[in-house]
Amino acid sequence: MTPSDLFEAIERIADRGGEAMDVLQAIVATIVERGGATWAAVFFYDEGELIVGPHAGAAEPGERREAPIVLDGAHVAQLAVDGLDDQPLIERVAVLIARYCTSPERLT
């Protein structure tokens, strides 16, 4: 799957909408299952600390790339992807999923 095909698949999931945690879970699963990453996760900031949210695959931190998720000017979360060497794609996905990232308390 090409990077543009992967982004289009992720975009379709985001555009379908639904519960935030379900959408984010489907997106990180797609990054792993169709994008060739070994692991993907969304980390949320909670009182200054990062806590893991939706994730898929097996983590390999030595191969990690990250992108900030910014919502209304605030850095609210972080997209982390292991084993996918495409920083521009990861950054585009982070922008796309920002609308689904809010405080962890409001996601449940």
N, C-alpha and C positions, 0 to 999 in steps of 0.2 A: 504494500500500500504506500503510495506516495505521501509526502507531507501534506499536500493540498487535499488529497482524498481523506486523510485522517482528520484534518481540520474540518472538512465538510461534514464528516460523520459526527464529530463533536458538536458542530454547529446545529445539526439536526436535533440532537439530543437536547441541547440548550433551548432551542426554539420550541420544542414540544412542551416544555415547562413541566410543572409538577412540584412536589415537595422538594425543597432545597437539598436536603440530604440525599434523597433518591436520585435527583439529577446529578449531583456531584459524584455520587457513587458510580452511576452509569458512565460518567465521563472518565473517571480515573480507570475504570475497568476497560473502557475502549482504548485508552492510551496503551495499556498493557497488552490486551488481547489483539488489537489490530494495528497498533503503532510500533510494536517491537520493543517497548520498554520492559524492563524486568520488574519495575515497581513504580507506582505513582500514588501521590497522596496530597491532600489539602490539609495544611496546618492552620489552626486558628489562633489568634492572640487572645489570651484570657488573663487579665490582670498582669500583663507584661510578659507572660510566658507562652511559648508555643505548645499547643496540644494537638495531637494527631486527630484528624477527622476522617472522612471517607478515604479509604486506601485499597489498593489491589496489588497483587503480585508479591514477590520476595525482595526485600530491601537489599541493596548493594551500595552503601553510602559512598564508597570510593568512586562511583560512577555517577554521582548525583549532580543534577543541574536544578537550579531554583529560579523562580520568578515571583516578585511581589504581586499580591492581589490588592488593588487599591479600589476603594469604594467611596465615592463622595470626598475624595482627597485624603482619605485615611487609609493607611496600610493595615488592612484588617485580617489578612491571611497570607499564606505562602503556598505556592504550588511547587512541589518537589517531585522530580522524575529521575529515576535511575535507569541507565542503559540506553537513553535516547539522546543522541548527540546532535540536537537541533534546537539551540537556544532561541532563535527567532520564533519557531513554532511554539515552544513552551511559553514564551512571553505573549504570543497572540492568544493562546488558550487562557492564560491568566487574566487577560483583559476581558475575554468573552465570558468567563465564569464569575466575574466580580459581582454581577447582579444577584447571584445565589449565595454570596458569602456575607454573613452578618455575624453578630455576636453568637457564640455557641448556645447561649440560653434561649435565643429566639429560634434556633434551628430545630430544637426538639419539640 
